[in-house]
Amino acid sequence: MEKGVVCVTGGTGYVASWLIMRLLQQGYAVNTTVRSHPDQKKDVSYLTNLPGASERLRIFNADLDRPESFSDSIQGCVGVFHVAHNIDFEGKEDEETNTKKSIDATISILQACLDSKTVKRVVYTSSGSTVMYSGKDLSVLDETTWTDVDYLKSRKTLGESYYISKTSTERAALEFAETHGLELVTVIPTFIHGPFITPHCPGSVHTLMTMIFAVDITLEEFPRFLSQRYPEYNVSSNSFLKNVKESKIFKLSSKKLLDTGFKYKYGLEQMYDDAIDCCKQKGLL
């Protein structure tokens, strides 16, 4: 409690659960939100069993469809990590509705931060998709690059609705923060890989058993890397990745992050080793 209380939205996800664990380890008290289900009670024992959780973790029910439901979890906090976001790659909801819900929820959460009079900083989890579809001929992408929503729509890309909502929501959040003098930091992660706290295999880990953008390796090189590193899984040399023709290879710059003094701790090998060990321990492999 000495460091204060921090709120983490979307606590049952991969990134949020790691944040909760690290914040508890560093002496913070944590408020986190989970989306309640009318027909069943969600098992959050993997959060409540974390060291320090019994004394310093409080779990609140909140839903992005009801933005006002986040207010209680934010009151009295010194910081907020806004990680929760609706993910709809299947297009169950039309893009305009999905985007409006995301923006409304995020702005409501930011307003609650202002109203609290205690929140000093908000960290918003962005997405690599907010910079990847600018339509410009760039080899390195960074925080100055924005996805062009019209260009993205013209490509008919899988996951288009999610990418548009993330891009539009971040723009709206930054504009709101600047207008109201709220300190807001956005972080643009690429695909996220490694061991996980959740009982289920997160979508990003499942995807990254076949591909990853966090290191300098092309999609065509992945079958060889995986087959050499993990021969016991009989990785096919006829993987669909081998047929991918990359017309343009780009990198996502980490310069701004590195300039703050941040240092990467894990390489590709350990990320895969730890993810696979985690899957084995949870009986998923």
Order of alpha helices (4+ residues) and beta strands (2+ residues): beta-alpha-beta-alpha-alpha-beta-alpha-beta-alpha-beta-alpha-beta-alpha-alpha-beta-alpha-alpha-beta-alpha-alpha
